Amino acid sequence: MKTQYFSTFTKKQIMRLLTFLCLLTLLLACKTETKEQNTLSEIVSEEKKELTTAKKIAQAHGIEYWKNVNEIQFTFNVDRDDNHFERSWSWKPKTDDIQLISEKDTIRYNRKSVDSLSLNADKAFINDKFWLLVPFQLVWDEGTSISEPVKDLAPISKKELSKITITYSNDVGYTPGDAYDIYVDEDYIIREWVFRKGNTEEPSMTTTFENYEDYNGIKIAKDHKMAEGNFNLYFSNIKIK
């Protein structure tokens, strides 16, 4: 009798244990499935968040690497016919310390405290930096409106490219109200642009974006030429640290 009782008790324990394990397995499977479903939903949700054209242009030129930049140095040059102009810059974006070296002077200042002595230097810096990093300015600048992309013939190459227009509001920056028509290829690399001062219909300046070079993941167009061939705005001595 004792042996039979022991045997019966053992079977009950086994049955309960098996039932418990089945329930536990089912519960864990449900949790895993729910977690996988949630993860999949998050991935699908992220994919549905379509990047704006401005962000795609910035990404194509390497804006993800900008967080690593401690200092950028460059020389802004303009050759028109037989005339040459240049000024050199050092900019530490994390602190906004700036140094300008020109033919006339060397000026050091911080963009957080621009005064009457550094105002003209800062205006020149904003201009030169805009030419250098316009793909990033598309997402950095505030007080702008950016159009949806449309297919259009680029004014110099006559190639069909995607065009967006960025327009600055009338109360932003040193040159408010300006507009730029920016032409990008299928990889979202800028190939040409049209500057329209004060958002006039007629172009104020039209140039190429060419001679791209990669600096630690950041792509910079070193040359900007006009169709006439007697003008080149270009960058030299570029260093990104």
Order of alpha helices (4+ residues) and beta strands (2+ residues): alpha-alpha-beta-beta-beta-beta-alpha-beta-beta-beta-beta-beta-beta-beta-beta-beta
